[in-house]
């Protein structure tokens, strides 16, 4: 049976069984036997183990933001259907370029067609209006993910479950 020991200066350690008396005699003065530590995120408060969540570093939130952005999302386009786009930098730049070109065609009074290859390698032929909508929804998604990451990092303590969908769009 495992045994736990704690010393204010030495910290916590545990044994696989009852240590022999000669080993116990060599433990530092002030060592006490304590219940086995329930997990890594616990600290001995002098009477019991207290759960103390590890602080989450903002770089971990950034990594989750980048993962979610790269994964992308699906968007419903008016009078068309769903299109899934990835959020990698190349796709974002191309989407912005296609959205800008579509806006310019609309400003010129032309609702030209635009071809878009989605994240699943499907080809879509969209009107300029639909292309602008795809661009706006894609850019809005990237912005929403970024804002969610800011909100998490602005908290006094970033929640341990920061990767949970409830914090993200």
Buried (B, 14 or more C-beta within 10 A) or exposed (E): EEBBBBBEEEEBEEBEEEBEEEEEEEBEEEBEEBEEBEEEEBEBEEEEBEEEEEEBEBEBBBEBBBEBBEEBBBBEBEEBEEBEBBBBEEBBEBBEEBBEBBBEBBEEEEEBEBEBEBBEEEEBEBBBBBBBBBBBBBBEBBEBBBEBBEEBBEEEEBEEEBBEEEBBB
